[in-house]
Amino acid sequence: MLIENYEVGADSGRAELSHESEECAVVIEGRLEVTVDGQSRVLGPGDAYYF
């Protein structure tokens, strides 16, 4: 896992990102919208994702 900080309103751009590895995160504070295979979820503190 990495520690990452995002500015308010930050995004990864219009193009979808894809890679052949695993990714996970736990939201410590704030909110994070994650979209995978066209499905979006807004995560808050204590929420996590793994794909």
N, C-alpha and C positions, 0 to 999 in steps of 0.2 A: 504494500500500500504506500501511496505517496501522500504527503500533506500538500494540499493545493488551496489557494485562496483566489476567489473570483471577485472582481469588482461588480457592483450592482449593475444589472443589465447586460453583463458579459454573455457572449454565446460563442459557439464553435464555428459559426458561419453558415452559409446556405447549403453548402455541399455536405452530404452525409459522410461521416467518417466510418472506416471499416478497417479491421486488422485481425490477424490470426492469433490473437492472444486473449487472455482473460483480464477482466477489469472489475474492480470493486471499490466501494467508497462508503463511508459513514458520514452523514451530515452532522456537524458539531453545532453550528448555529446558522440562522438564516434559512433560506429555501433554495432548492435546486430542482430545476425541471430536467428530466431525463427522458429522451425519446429513443426507443429501440424497436426496430421493425414497424415503424409507423405508430406505435402506441406510446403516449406521453403520460408521465406521472410527475406530480410535484411532491418532492420529498422535503421533510422538515427535520429539525433536531432529533437525533436518535434513529432516524430512518436510514436504511442502507440499500445498496444494490450490488448485484454480482451477475456478470454475464461473460 
